[in-house]
Amino acid sequence: MAKILYVDDDLQLSSAVEDWLAYEKHSLEVVHTGFEGWQKSRSDNQYDLLILDWDLPDINGIDILKRYRASGGKAPVLMLTGHTDVNDKELGLDSGADDYLTKPFHMKELSARIRALLRRMESQATVYKALGSGNEDVLKRANLTGTLLASRYEFLEVLGEGGMGMVFKAMHPLMEKLVAIKMLHSHQLKEESIERFKREAKAVSRLDHHNIITIHDFGVTEHNQPYMVMEFIDGKALADLMSEQGALEIVSALDICTQAGDGIAHAHDMGILHRDIKPSNIMLKQYTGRPPVVKILDFGFAKLKEPEIRQSIPSVQSLQLTQLGQVFGSPPYMAPEQVRGKSLDERSDIYALGCVAYEALTGCPPHLGENSMEVMLKHLEEDVVPLKELRPDFNFPEELEPVLFKALARSREERYSSMREFIDALEAIKLKLKMAQGGQQA
């Protein structure tokens, strides 16, 4: 006997199904609107199976299905509908349905499909034993208890948590190697969030560069939560370093930015734009006895050079800042064309790295404002303050400002044509400074 939720606005059919399944000893709860169906599916009632009609008043069956799966619902779902087109069947299955039965149908076929789904569910209901001990609270925070992922990696602690998800420090038991595991929050299991997560995994998997974080694995848990197993970085973000120290020593700032530029140039060579370069996405991996190595993170906004639907933006003034931040990046580091919603290319990433370099050298980004909208408008309208005005105590080499300001040109046609051209210019300045320092020490 199974506990079944059945959502259908066909009163005659639903009555017949209710009688048939009651005869087969199932516990059936029937509702006749999409809203009722959605409310029931997200309640504390634990259903063994959902049967959803496609065409319903207010919320259709496909929308209920998507919302149910996005909220972590894992019971099998049988779509019951008059849609017979193969494209409709594909949509239903891709949206998370486990089976698809078209009307009219014989009750015996309905029973057989229900039995098959329940058998499949029972065979998949394995509860895996988690590795490690004393980490129950860590597993609970990400709904990982009883999952295969928790039986493969020992989860040690939460490294960070934001609006989108969490990052855990974990240990691969056989290799005795630390990894970082990134997961989406259960309340962020929306189509756009999952697509961004997949885009990040797809983008980084194409890249092989010592300045870009490595992804070891990607998948979805039994609770429908996407995860990514990544290289563990023992170090801190450039944003944290600048928060502690303010402006960095010139050679150190240039070294970090040229490493970051080298990684982004590799991504450009592979046909990938990052589109969200900022200090918090630049990690500094620590090594004993040598300078830190830059690792570029978060390719969630990356654009792969494949056919893509262009985002349509009516005007800067009409945008909500939170929406802009989710879709396009971070206002202090956004190129003017990014603010305007224009198409982006490699020069947009050059502008963003120019903003990072300016902040590393002076202690503040090129444009400041009382709110994000004001900052974005300054990218469009205002010139950047000269380095000396912000840091008169620093002895900047005279060729540094022209190089930096070329990267920060409001018109992309006036910027460097490639990231490598920009970092080559920074490298030349860094080499000159190092040689001068060596001469002074001698």
N, C-alpha and C positions, 0 to 999 in steps of 0.2 A: 504494500500500500504506500502511496506517495501523496505528499501534500502539494497540490497544484493550484496555481493562480491562472485563471482563464479570463482573458479580456477580449470581448467581442460585442459589437452593437447589434448583431443579428439575434433577436430574442428567440426566434423559433429554433435556429440552429443551436444556440447556446443551451437552450432547454434540453434538446435531444442529447447533446454532448454530456451535459450534467447528469442526465439519467443513466446514460451508458457507462460513464466512468464511476458513478456511484455503485452500479451493479458490479463493477470490477473491483470494488472496495477501495477506491481512491478517495482522498479527502479533497474536494474541489471547492474553491472559492471563485465565484463568478462576478465580474463587474462589466459595465456596458459602455463606459467612456474612457478615453485615453487618460484624462486627468486622474480618475479613480484608479486606473491601472498603474500609473506612475506612482501615486501615493502609496498604494498597497505594496508595490515592488520595493520601495525604499523604506518600508516600515521594519519593525523588529521581527516580523513574521519570517521565519526561515522556510522558504518554499524549496521543494525538491525539483520543481519544474515550472517553467512559465510557458503558456500558450498565448500567443499574441496575434490578433487579427491585424492586418495591415491598415485598412481604411477605417478610421475611428473618428468620432467627433473630437474636436479640440486638438489633442495630441495623437498623431498616428502611431501605429505599432513600431515602425522603424525608429522614430524618435524615442519612444519608450525604451526600445532595445539599446540604442546608443547611450542613453542616460544611465540605464541599468549597468551596462558594462563599464562606463566611465566612473561610476561610483563604487566599483569593485565587486558588483554582483557576479557570481560565478556559477549559478545554477544553469542547467541546459535550457535553451529557449527554442521552442518550435513555432515557426511562423506559419499562420493559418490564413490563407488569402486566395482571392480570385485572380491575383496577378500571375499570369502564366508566361509572360515574356522572359526569355533567358537573362536579359539585362536586369530585370527586377529580381530574379532569383540570385543573381550575382551580388546585387546591392544588399539583399537581405543577409546573405552568408558573410559578406565582407563587413557588415555592420555588427556581426557578433552572433548571428543565429547559428544553432547547431544542426537544424534540419528545417525543411521547407515543404509544406503540404498544401497543394492547391485544391480549391473547391471546384466541383463537388467531390466528396471522398466517401469511402465506406468506413464505418465505425471500426471495423476490424483492422483496417490499415492504420487508423489513428492509434489504436491500442498497440499495434506492433511497433510503431515508431516511438511511442512513449516507453515501451519496455526496452527498446534498443538504447534510447537516450539515458535511461536510468541505469542500465548495465554499464554503459560507457562511463557515466559519472562515478559509479561505485568502483570501477577499476582504476579510475584516476585519483581517487580520494586517499592516496598515500600520504601519511603524515611523516615527514622526514625529521630525524633527530638532529637538532642544531649542534654545531661544533662549539666547544668552549664551555665555560661555566661562569656564572656571575654576570653574564651579559644579557639577561632576560629583558631588562628595561630597554637596552639598545635595540634588541629585536622587536620589541613591542612597539617602539616609536615608529617603525616603518612597516608594521604589519608583516613581519618576516617569519614569525613563529610557524614551524611546520613546513616551511618551503624548502625546495631543493637547493636554492641559492644558499640558505643558511646552513645546509649540510655540506656545502662545498668550501665555504670560506668561514673562518672564525671572525665574527664581527667584534671589534674591540672597543670602539668609541665613535661618537659623532664628531666629525671634524668641522662641519659647518651646516647651517640651515638657513634657507631663504624662502622667499615667497613661492618659488617654483618647486623646490625639493630639498633633499638632504644629501650630504656626502659623508660616508663612513670610512673609517680606517679599519682594514680587515687584513687577515693573514691567510695566505694559501698554505694549507697544512703540509702538503708533500714537498713543496719547493721552499718552505719556510721563508716566503717572500711577502713583504707588505704590499698591499694594493689599496687604492681608493675606489669605493663603490658609490656611484651617484644614482639616486632614485628620485622619481617624481613623487610629490605628495599625492595622497589619494584624492584630495579635493581638487587637484590640478589635472586630473585625467580627462582633459577636454581634448577635442580633436586637434586644435591648434598647438596645444602644449605637447602632445605626443608627437606631432609632426616635427616640431622644432627639435625635440629630443632625438628623433630618428635622423633628422638632417645633420645634427652634430656628429652622431656616430658614423654616418655615411661619409661625411666630409673628412673627419680625422682618419678613418680607415684607409683613405686614399693617400695619406701623407706619410712620409718616412723621413723625418728630419730631427736632429738632436735638439732643436729648439722648439719642438712641438710635442705636446704630451702624447703618450702612446695609449691607445685603447686595446685592451686584451680580449674583451668579450662584450657582447651586447645581447639582451634578451628580455623576456617578460616573465614575471613570477606567476605562480598559481593564482595569485590575487589580482592579476591583470596589471601589475605595476611595472613599467619599463625600468630597466636598470642598465648601467654601463660600468664595466670593470676597467679601471684605468691605472696607469703608472702612479705609484705613491710618491709624492714630492715632499721631501724633508726640507722645509724652508718656509719662506713667507712671500706674500704678494708685494709687488712694488708699491701698491697703495699703502700697505701697512708700514713699509720701510719709510716712505715719505711722510706718513703721519707721525712717525717717531722722530725723524731727523730733519724734516723740512727739505730744503733744496739739497741735492747730492753734490758731492765733489765732481767737477766737470768731467774728468776722465771716466769716473765710475758711471755717471749718467750716460755718457756717450757709449760706453761699453755695453750697458744694458740695452740701449736703444738699437745699436747695430746688431746685437744678437737677435733681438725681437724682429728687426727688419729682415734679417737673413731667413728666419723661419717663415715670415709672411711672404717673402719673395718666393720661397719654395712653394707655398700654397698657391700663389699666383701662377707659377709655372705649371702647376697641376690643374689650373682652371678653377680655382676656388678663391672667392673674396671672403674675408673674415667679417667685416661690417660692424664689429663691436670691439675694436681695439681700445683698451683703457687700462689704467694701472692695476685694477683688481683682476684683470685677465692675464697679467704678466707675472708669473711665479718665478722666484729665484731659488733654485735647488742648490743646497749647500753641499760642498765637498771639503774634506779636510785638506788643508794646505794649498788650496787654489781658489780662485775667484768663483763666485756662484755662476751657475749656468741657467740661462733664461729658458722657461718653458711657457709657450703660449697655450692658454686654456680657452674653453667655451666657444666652440664654433656653432652655437645654437642659432645664430643669425646668419650663418655662412650661406653664400649663394654659390651653387655649383653651376657651371656653364652648361646648362641644359634648358630646354624650353620651360619658361616660368611665367606665371600670370603676374603681370606688373601690379604693384600696389597702387591704388588710386587715392590720391590725397587732394582734397579741394583747396585747402590753404593752410598755412601754418596757424593762423588765428583760430581756425575752427577745430583744431585738434585738442583732445584731452591729453594732458601730459603723460598720464599713466598708460594710456593706449599707445602713445608714441614710443614710450620707453619699452613696452613689451614687443613692439613690432620692428622698430628700426635701430635701437641702440641707446647710447647714453649721451644726453645733450652736451656735456662739456667737451666731447670728443667727436662730434658729428660734423662732417663736411657740409658746406652750404647746400650742395645739391642733395644731400641726404635730408637736410631740414626741409627742403622744398618738395621732397618726394620724387625727385628725378631719378632716372636710371643711374646706377653706380658702376664704377670700374676701379681698376687698381689705384688710381689717383685719389679715390675716396679713402682707402686704407692709408695712403701716404699722408694725407691730411691728419687722420686720426693719430698716427704715430708721431707726426710733428707736434700735435697737441701734448702727447705724452712726454716727448723730449723737452718741450718748453716747460712743462710742469716739473719735471725732474731737475731741470737746471735752475729754476727760479723759486720753486716751492708752491706755485699756484698755476692753474690752467690758463690758457690765453684769454679766455673770456669768463668773467664772473657776473652774477646777477642775483637779484633777490629771489628769483624762481627760475624754473627750467625754461619757461617760455622766453623770458628776458635773455637768458644765455643763448638760446637758439637764434633769436633775432640779432644778437651781436655778431654771431658767425656770419650773418648775411650783410651786416651794415657797418661794422666797426673794424678799424685797423687794430693790429696787435701792438701792445705796449712794448717798446724796445727793452731788451734784456737789462741794460744798464740802469734804466729807471726803476726796475723792480729790485735788482741786486747790485747796487753801486759798490758793495764790498767785494764783489767777484771780479777777477781779472779775466773777462771773457776774451778769447782770441778774436781779432777783428773780422775774420772770415766766417765765424760761426753764425752770426746773426743773418747775413744774407742767405746762407744755406738753409737755415731754419725757416726763415720767412718765405722762401720759395716753396717749401713744402706746405706752408700755411696760406698760400695765395687763395683768395676767395674764388677766383676763376680757375677751374681745373686745368685749363689750357696753359696757364702760367706756372703750373707745378712741374715737378720732375715727371718724366714720361714713364718711369718704372721705379719700383721700390729699390732695385739694385743701384740705380743711379743715385738715389738719395743716400743710401747707406754707404756707398763708396765715398761720397762727399764727407759724411760724418767720420768715416774711417780715416780719411786723410788728415782731418783735424786732430783726431785722437792720436794718431801716430806722431804728428808734429809735437803735440803736448808731451807725450811720453819721452820723445827724444830730448826735448828741452829739460824735462825733469831729470833724465839720466845725466845730462851734461851738468846740471846744477849739483847733483849728488857727487859726480866725479870731481 
